[in-house]
Amino acid sequence: MKLYLSAAIGLLFSIKLMAATIAPSPEQVTPLLNGLTIPAVSLTTADNTPVLLMDLVKQKPSVIVFYRGGWCPYCNAQLSALRDIEPQLSALGYQLIAITPDSTASISKSLQDTGGQKLNYTLLSDANFAASSAFGLAYYLDDKTAAAYKGKLGSLITTEAGTEKVVLPVPAVYIVNTQGEALFNYVHINYKTRLEGELLLKAAALALQ
């Protein structure tokens, strides 16, 4: 029995991106649907090694988590919760992959000290928003909220039109088989709302049956 549901993630950097791949608001994101194959995107490991997401997924069924960044307390709480259930996911046959727009330096830091303990699963940098855009999760912040984030993080995206915009991904969770097919997704436009570990474990247990 395959589970089919829906979900989304985020952060910010000074780069050029196709405006058409980024939603005007979180309410207008168009997440990858269950039953579809994940996009062919390249990400970067903490040690600056490029890696194709599909190559990782082919190795074993995967739980893919998109999060906004190590600066976000809700994301750090989620990363810590995922650390706690990672052994159970592994026992079910899954690998856990977390994707963020954070730089490789930032994900190295997150791997070492999130919640005061080391993370033992994979964090990948999506600093150019290639993955969050391809999964349909990236969106532009409104000007008022962007001003607040800008003051905190000081990072912007320059669109092809030449305007500077702040971009975030909606937090999301995908369960994917070794063919790259999305079996389950949970996307929530409220960045404070994350999938509970117990529900993720139940979904993971059912997804590959």
N, C-alpha and C positions, 0 to 999 in steps of 0.2 A: 504494500500500500504506500503510495507516495503522498506526502503532505504538500499542499499548495496554499500559501498565504502571501502577505505582502509587507515591505519596509524600506529605510534611507540614511547619509553621513557628511563630516567637514573640517576646513582651515584656510590659510591664505598665503600668497607669494607673489612677487613682481614678475609676471610672465605674460606672454601673449597667448590668447586662446580664442578659438572659434566661438563667437557669441551664441551661435545657434545651438551649441551643445550644453549651454548653461541656462537653467530656468530663471525667469524673472523674480521668482519668490519660492519659498519652500512649498507653498500650496500647489505650485505648478510643476513640480518635478515629475518625471515620467520614469519610474524605476523599471529596471529589467524585469520582465514577467517570468513567472514559473513556467517551465517547459522550454524556455529559450536557452541558447548556449551563451555562456559568458563571453564578453568581448576579448579579442586578442590585444592585451595591453602589457607594456613593460613597466616594471617597478624597480626600486632600488633597495638593496638590503642595507643593514646598519653599517656594513663595512664597504659600502659604495659599489657593490657588485650588481650590475643589471640582471634582472631575472624576468622571464615571461611567466605571467600568472598561470597560463594554460599548462606550461611545463610542470609547475608545482602541483596543479590539480590532477594531472594525469597519474601522479604517483600514488594518491590515495584520496578517498572522499574527503571533502574539506568543509569546514565552517569558516566562512569569510566574513569578517567584521569590519565595517567602515566606521571610523571615529574621527572626531574633529581635531584632536591634537592633545599633547601633553599639558598644554596650558589650561585645558578645560577640566574642572573638578568632576563633572559628571562622567567624562570619558575615563579619567583615572580610576574612578570608582568601578566603572564597567570593566576596565582592564584587570583590576584586582579580582573582581568577581569571576572573570573568565579564567584567571590563573587558578582559582580554587576548583573549578569544574574541569579544567583541562585534562587531568588524569582520567576522569570518567569518559570524556569525549574520546580520548586516545584508546581506552578499553573498548569502545564501540567501533573503533577502526578509523577514526577521523584524525586529521591534522587541523590545527587552529591557525588561521592567518588573519592578522589585523592590519588594515591599510589606513594610512593617515597622510594628509598633506604636509606633515612635519618634515623637516630636513632630516638627513641621515644622522647628523649630530644629535638632534633632539630625540630620535627614536633610540639611539644608543643610550641616552640618559634614561629614557622611559624603561628600557629593558633592565636597567640596573637597579632602579629605586622606586618603581611604582608601588605605592602602599607600603614602602619600607622593605619590600622583598623583591628578589629578582624574578623577572618573568621568564618562563621556559618555553614560550611558543614564539612564532615568527611575527615580527613587525616589519612592514614594508613601507617605504616612502613613496608617496604619490605627489611629489612636490609640484608637478606641472598640471595636476588635476586630470590627467589622461584617463585614469581608471574611474574616478568619481563621475566624470562627464560621460564616459562610455556606458556606465551602469545607469545613467540617468538620475544621478543623485546630487549633482552640483547645482547651486543656485546663487544669484546675486543678493546680497543683503540690501535692505532699504537704506537710504542715505542716513537716516537718524541712527539706526543701529550700527551701520558701517562706521560712523564717526566715533562711536564708543569703542569699537573693536580696533579701529585705526590707532586711536590713542594708546591702546593697550599693546598691540602687536606691531604696529607700524608697517604692515604689509598690504600691498594692493596688487590687483591684476590690471594690466593694460590691455584693453580689448582691441580688436582690429580697427575699430572706429577711432581709436586713440584716447578714449576716455578711461579714467582709472576707476576700478570697481573692486569692492571687497567680495570675495567668493567663499562660501562654505559648502561642505557636503552635508546632506541629511544623514544622521546616524542610521546604520542599517546592518542587518545580518542576513547572509545567504547560506543555504546548505546546498552543496554542489557535488555531483557524482564525478567519477573519473573521466567521463565523456565531456565534462564541462557543462552539463545540463543543470539549470537551477531547479531544485526540487522544492525549495521552501524559501520564502523571504519575509522579513519583518522590517518595515520601514515606517518611521513615525516622524512627522514634521516638528513635533515638540522635542527639542534637544534634551530636555530633562527626562523624557520617557525612554527607557531602554528595556529590552527583552529580558525577563527574569531568567536566571540560570536554570531553574527547575523546568521552565517551559522549553528552553532551548534543548535541554537534555531529552525531554520527551519527544520533541520534534526530530531530533537527531536519531533517536532510537527507531522512530517510525518511518523516517524518510526513505531509507534504503530497503524496506521490506517489500 
